[in-house]
């Protein structure tokens, strides 16, 4: 009987250790180069993040990053779910959010800038005006100027939040501000109407290597906006990699990752990929301004002697 009881307890112990080991393995089944994670991305950054994911997948075929594109507000709601590992938006955590996650998770998610994007103003090629002062933009958004302004979503996208915070300083949009379903629909509306102005992320319209984006520019124009940081008055700039880098375009904004991971998992691997040379070059090639690495052109000559 003693031997039987000893055998039974040994069997129970082995089963417990086996289950515990299995649970631990499942809890950390992803690594920096393989596994499956879910991320949410602000829809205005979709073109450049799609390119990041395409190159990352070709380099790490065992990595499966499942992405959902939605409004910035929805991305932050997703971050509260256990299933969402990372979000990519246009702001970091505020103090209240940082405290919430520190209390709920026993650690604070990390966040940092990856690149700098811009809110581009687009108009139809037949529009009467494509040059705006900063006050013009403010008057359009507040409703003092009655031209119809089309936003890139029906809920709180990063574009909507950024314009409210940075241009209207917390004020409300006028009745002339309407919402499309997404960035693509903003572009479609502007291509068909000369009496509207659209607001979209630059990565939807600024890539000269993208044939589809170049086809848009046959029907629409990037508007010029007054430089508010320039010492010389009367400078108006289109959104571009150069005008973002040198602070000439006034509606520039960051592209930020927020990572909810306290081990070296796939979220960390994707963050590192976007932060290091290849990922930063993808941002540069998409005509955004990389935040982590500076790429400079150097003049050189070959001496044939």
C-alpha positions in Angstrom: 0.0 0.0 0.0 2.9 2.4 0.8 4.4 1.7 -2.6 1.1 2.2 -4.3 0.6 5.6 -2.5 4.1 6.6 -3.4 3.5 5.7 -7.0 0.2 7.6 -7.1 1.8 10.8 -5.7 4.7 10.5 -8.1 2.3 10.3 -11.0 0.3 13.3 -9.8 3.6 15.3 -9.4 4.7 14.4 -12.9 1.4 15.4 -14.4 1.5 18.8 -12.5 5.0 19.5 -13.7 4.1 18.6 -17.3 1.0 20.8 -17.4 2.9 23.7 -15.8 5.7 23.3 -18.3 3.1 23.2 -21.1 1.4 26.4 -19.9 4.7 28.2 -19.6 5.6 27.2 -23.2 2.3 28.4 -24.5 2.6 31.7 -22.6 5.8 32.5 -24.4 5.4 30.6 -27.7 6.6 33.5 -29.8 10.2 34.7 -30.2 11.7 37.7 -31.9 11.6 35.8 -35.2 8.6 33.4 -35.1 5.2 33.0 -33.7 1.8 34.8 -34.1 0.8 38.2 -32.6 -2.0 40.7 -33.3 -1.4 44.4 -33.8 -3.6 47.4 -34.5 -2.5 50.3 -36.7 -4.1 53.7 -37.4 -5.5 53.5 -40.9 -3.8 56.6 -42.0 -0.4 54.8 -41.8 -1.6 51.7 -43.8 0.5 52.0 -46.9 3.9 52.3 -45.2 3.1 49.6 -42.5 2.0 47.2 -45.3 5.4 47.7 -46.8 7.1 47.1 -43.5 5.1 43.9 -42.9 5.8 42.6 -46.5 9.6 43.0 -46.1 9.6 41.6 -42.5 7.6 38.6 -43.6 10.0 37.8 -46.5 12.9 38.0 -44.0 11.2 36.0 -41.2 8.8 33.5 -42.8 7.9 31.9 -39.5 6.6 35.3 -38.1 2.9 35.8 -38.5 1.8 39.4 -37.6 -1.9 39.8 -37.9 -2.8 43.5 -38.5 -6.0 45.4 -38.2 -6.3 48.9 -39.5 -8.7 51.2 -37.7 -9.0 54.6 -36.0 -6.5 55.7 -33.4 -9.1 55.6 -30.7 -10.0 52.0 -31.6 -6.3 51.1 -31.5 -6.0 52.3 -28.0 -9.1 50.3 -27.0 -7.5 47.3 -28.6 -4.4 47.8 -26.5 -6.5 47.0 -23.4 -7.2 43.5 -24.8 -4.9 40.7 -23.9 -4.8 39.6 -27.6 -3.3 42.9 -28.9 0.5 43.1 -28.5 1.3 46.4 -30.3 -0.4 49.4 -31.7 1.0 52.0 -34.2 -0.5 55.4 -33.8 0.4 59.1 -33.8 0.9 59.6 -30.0 2.4 57.8 -27.0 0.7 57.0 -23.7 -0.4 59.9 -21.5 0.2 59.8 -17.8 -3.1 58.3 -16.9 -2.8 55.5 -19.5 0.8 54.8 -18.4 -0.4 54.4 -14.8 -3.3 52.2 -15.8 -1.1 49.7 -17.7 1.5 49.7 -15.0 -1.2 48.8 -12.5 -2.9 46.2 -14.7 0.2 44.5 -16.1 2.8 45.2 -13.4 4.9 46.8 -16.1 4.5 49.9 -18.4 4.3 49.4 -22.2 7.2 51.0 -24.1 6.7 53.5 -26.8 8.8 55.6 -29.1 8.8 57.4 -32.4 9.6 55.5 -35.5 9.2 58.1 -38.2 7.5 61.5 -38.9 4.5 61.7 -41.2 2.3 64.6 -42.1 -1.4 65.4 -42.5 -1.5 66.3 -46.2 -4.1 68.7 -47.6 -5.3 67.6 -51.0 -7.4 69.4 -53.6 -8.8 68.6 -57.0 -6.6 69.7 -60.0 -9.4 72.0 -61.0 -9.8 73.6 -57.6 -9.5 77.4 -57.5 -6.9 77.5 -54.7 -4.1 75.2 -53.4 -2.2 77.6 -51.2 -3.4 78.2 -47.6 -2.2 80.2 -44.6 -2.2 78.4 -41.3 -5.2 80.6 -40.3 -7.0 79.6 -43.5 -6.7 75.9 -42.4 -7.9 76.9 -38.9 -10.9 78.8 -40.4 -11.8 75.8 -42.7 -11.7 73.4 -39.8 -13.7 75.6 -37.4 -16.4 76.4 -40.0 -15.6 80.1 -40.6 -14.7 79.2 -44.1 -17.5 77.2 -45.7 -15.5 75.0 -48.1 -16.3 71.3 -47.4 -13.5 69.5 -45.5 -13.3 65.7 -45.7 -11.7 63.7 -43.0 -10.3 60.1 -43.2 -12.7 58.4 -40.8 -16.0 58.5 -39.0 -14.4 58.2 -35.6 -11.3 59.5 -33.8 -8.5 58.8 -36.3 -5.0 60.2 -35.6 -5.7 62.8 -38.3 -8.9 64.0 -36.6 -7.3 64.1 -33.2 -4.1 65.8 -34.5 -6.0 68.6 -36.3 -8.2 69.2 -33.2 -5.2 69.4 -30.9 -2.7 71.2 -33.0 -4.7 73.5 -35.2 -8.0 74.1 -33.3 -6.3 73.8 -29.9 -9.1 71.6 -28.5 -11.9 73.4 -30.4 -14.7 71.8 -32.3 -15.0 71.2 -36.0 -17.5 73.2 -38.0 -20.6 71.8 -39.7 -18.7 71.9 -43.0 -16.3 69.1 -41.8 -17.5 65.7 -43.0 -16.2 62.2 -42.6 -15.4 59.6 -45.2 -15.1 56.0 -44.3 -11.3 55.9 -44.8 -8.3 57.5 -46.5 -9.0 55.9 -49.8 -12.5 57.4 -49.9 -11.2 60.9 -49.1 -8.9 60.6 -52.2 -11.9 59.3 -54.3 -14.1 62.3 -53.2 -11.4 64.9 -53.9 -10.6 63.4 -57.4 -14.3 63.8 -58.3 -15.1 67.2 -56.8 -13.3 70.6 -57.1 -15.3 72.2 -54.2 -13.8 70.2 -51.3 -10.5 69.9 -49.5 -9.3 66.5 -48.1 -7.1 65.6 -45.2 -5.1 62.3 -45.4 -1.8 60.9 -44.1 1.1 61.6 -46.4 2.0 57.9 -46.9 -1.3 57.6 -48.9 -0.2 60.1 -51.5 3.5 61.0 -51.2 5.3 57.9 -52.6 6.7 58.7 -56.0 7.6 55.0 -56.5 4.1 53.8 -56.1 2.2 53.7 -59.4 -1.2 53.9 -57.8 -0.3 57.0 -55.8 1.2 58.6 -58.8 -2.0 58.0 -60.7 -3.9 60.0 -58.0 -1.6 63.0 -58.6 -2.9 63.2 -62.1 -6.3 64.2 -60.7 -5.4 65.9 -57.4 -2.7 68.3 -56.0 -0.9 68.5 -52.7 -1.8 71.9 -51.3 0.9 74.3 -49.9 0.5 75.5 -46.3 2.2 78.4 -44.6 5.4 77.6 -42.7 4.8 78.8 -39.1 8.4 78.0 -38.0 10.3 79.8 -40.8 12.0 83.1 -39.9 11.2 84.4 -43.4 7.6 85.3 -43.9 5.5 84.1 -46.8 7.0 80.6 -47.1 4.5 78.0 -48.2 5.4 74.3 -48.3 4.0 71.0 -49.6 4.2 68.0 -47.3 7.3 66.0 -48.2 10.2 64.2 -46.6 12.3 67.3 -46.9 9.8 69.8 -45.5 9.0 67.5 -42.6 12.7 67.0 -41.8 13.4 70.8 -41.9 10.3 71.8 -40.1 8.8 73.8 -43.0 5.5 71.9 -43.3 3.5 72.8 -40.2 1.2 69.7 -40.0 3.9 67.1 -39.3 3.2 64.4 -36.8 5.1 61.4 -35.3 4.4 57.7 -36.1 4.7 55.9 -32.8 4.7 52.2 -31.7 3.3 51.2 -28.3 4.5 47.7 -27.4 2.8 45.7 -24.6 5.4 43.0 -24.1 7.8 42.2 -21.2 9.8 39.5 -22.9 11.8 39.3 -26.1 8.8 38.2 -28.3 7.7 38.9 -31.9 6.5 42.4 -31.0 10.0 43.3 -29.9 11.4 41.7 -33.1 9.1 43.8 -35.3 9.8 46.9 -33.3 13.5 46.3 -33.7 13.1 45.7 -37.5 11.3 49.0 -38.0 13.8 50.9 -35.7 17.0 49.6 -37.4 18.4 50.2 -40.9 16.1 48.2 -43.1 12.9 49.4 -41.4 14.1 53.0 -41.4 15.0 52.8 -45.1 11.5 51.7 -45.8 10.2 54.8 -44.1 12.6 56.9 -46.1 11.7 55.2 -49.4 8.0 55.9 -48.5 9.0 59.6 -48.3 8.4 59.9 -44.5 11.2 61.2 -42.3 12.9 58.4 -40.3 13.2 59.1 -36.6 15.8 56.5 -35.5 18.5 56.9 -38.2 19.7 59.8 -40.3 20.5 59.0 -43.9 22.7 61.6 -45.6 23.9 61.9 -49.1 27.7 62.3 -49.4 29.4 63.7 -52.5 32.3 61.7 -53.7 34.6 61.5 -56.7 36.7 58.8 -58.3 40.3 59.5 -59.0 41.3 57.6 -62.1 45.0 58.3 -61.7 
